[in-house]
Amino acid sequence: MMTQTSIDEGIDNQVSAQAADSTFREVDDAQRVVPAIEFRNVTIEFDDRKVLNNLSFKVMKGETKIILGGSGCGKSTTIKLVLGLLKPDSGQVLVDGEDITNYSEVQMTSVRKKIGMIFQEGALFDSLSVYDNVAFKLHEQGVPEEEVESEVTRMLRFVNLEQAIDKMPSELSGGMRRRVGIARALVGDPKIVMFDEPTAGLDPPTARTICELAMKLRDLEDVSSIFVTHEMNNLDYLCSEYAVVNEAGEVVFEKEGEKLCLINSKVIMMRDGQIIFSGTDESLRRSEEAYIQKFLRGH
Amino acid sequence: MNIFTRLLLELQEMALLIARAATGLFRKPRYIPETFAQMDTIGVGSMTIIMLTGFFTGGVLTLQTYQTLASYGAVDQLGYLVSVSLIRELGPTLTALMVTGRVVSAISAELGSMVVSEQIDAMRALGTDPVRKLVTPRIVALIITLPLLTIIADAVGIAGGWTVSTFLYGLPSAMFTGSVRSGIQTDDIIGGVVKPLVFALLMGTIACHKGLKTDGGTVGVGRSTTSAVVTASIIVIFADFVLARALQLVLNTAP
């Protein structure tokens, strides 16, 4: 596997000088050694069933951690713990080095400002238009309407849904709802983003669009994220492609190829609330564990 | 968990919900536009059914009591009987029950749907407290509008009684209105306004609590809505009895 420096050099040929400067400055930043998210021996039970059992892992700054696993293995519970929507029975959850395990709802407000959450079905507010959904956080903060308008437009442009600004959630397709959910989650430019099965039930091109958005956040915005999924094509996209800005100023997606190996995407596989694999997608595919092979092959 | 423990737990959760909703009144943001929107939905939206209920209750009360009063030679007290029955008892209780059917079910179903579609989690993830944003405006709107709806139901009910006594039984209009004016005491009006205030707090808390505790998908929404309406209806009738006795003691009107 290539070192961070050599990878940065590989990317260097394809990004603007300004972006490269920023990349090196951020690598030197001592704060980057503090994990964006850390789980320490986290256990949580529902109705006497251990949904997470002694779970420990880290998500570093700028890294995407893909959590794979079958239904009911504790994937969604994991990301709800990061947001403090659930509390663990034991263990610690740290966000940016801050132990949030016993934080109250009031204390969690400041932590949640750093985190964007994309829900499985979008979780858009039915009674609000697309504009009001995306603007929700800003309206709550009392931001002036002109600023709200420009931020909402910027976010909807990011997810390529500017034309849907006045629509109601009931008028949107499943994929559009997810993308509006992404735009809403990204308001305020959070440095940590949680994706809870964002492509479940979507057609392949729409699923690909959502993975591209996740790659743009990872590679161009330096966002740390947890991407929960059970779909293997998501893994293929996120672990083998990266986003760059070409000379024309457009975002394009390139394959990692022979010379470049992405190290900012790692995989965790969960089963019955425990991690049964942690590493890169290549080592996942090489694993001889029967459950992993069955999961990868689908039979 | 036995039924007694479960009941205690529910009471504890509702008390905490009221406390959290109350703190929402004293902290920013205060969600005043949401409160007005809820007042419109609950108050203005319930006007028609409340007026119809009040009118026909007053009318039927006159129908049923006229013969009895006539046999005692006390027809001149008809207006007093109808108005006191409405103001003290039937107005607050029937209004609360009608609003329970229309509003408690709607609040519970709306919040329940928001829970199962993860909208409540999304709201929390976006840094907004759902209790302050959703619960406080609904309870405050109920507390403001239910007494007003009750007063309207009382007034329309008395008009219904007057209509029946005047046009069906041919009693002089002044006899009915005169007995209403001379019969109603301040204590009756105080009791008639205090009751809906307490009912509104109980109904709002039950509706929001049941809605926010919804689980089990769309089936769960139906279950929590039914549970909210049944619980609120029973609690309103139970609270009516307790309040009636308490008001007798407080206002020194006990026989």
Chai-1 contact restraints between the chains, C-beta under 6 A:
chainA,res_idxA,chainB,res_idxB,connection_type,confidence,min_distance_angstrom,max_distance_angstrom,comment,restraint_id
A,L83,B,A125,contact,1.0,0.0,6.0,A-B,restraint_1
A,L85,B,D121,contact,1.0,0.0,6.0,A-B,restraint_2
A,L85,B,R124,contact,1.0,0.0,6.0,A-B,restraint_3
A,T109,B,G127,contact,1.0,0.0,6.0,A-B,restraint_4
A,R112,B,A125,contact,1.0,0.0,6.0,A-B,restraint_5
A,R112,B,G127,contact,1.0,0.0,6.0,A-B,restraint_6
A,K113,B,G127,contact,1.0,0.0,6.0,A-B,restraint_7
A,M117,B,A125,contact,1.0,0.0,6.0,A-B,restraint_8
A,F119,B,E118,contact,1.0,0.0,6.0,A-B,restraint_9
A,F119,B,A122,contact,1.0,0.0,6.0,A-B,restraint_10
A,A123,B,E118,contact,1.0,0.0,6.0,A-B,restraint_11
A,A123,B,Q119,contact,1.0,0.0,6.0,A-B,restraint_12
A,A123,B,A122,contact,1.0,0.0,6.0,A-B,restraint_13
A,F125,B,Q119,contact,1.0,0.0,6.0,A-B,restraint_14
A,F136,B,L126,contact,1.0,0.0,6.0,A-B,restraint_15
A,K137,B,L126,contact,1.0,0.0,6.0,A-B,restraint_16
A,E140,B,T128,contact,1.0,0.0,6.0,A-B,restraint_17
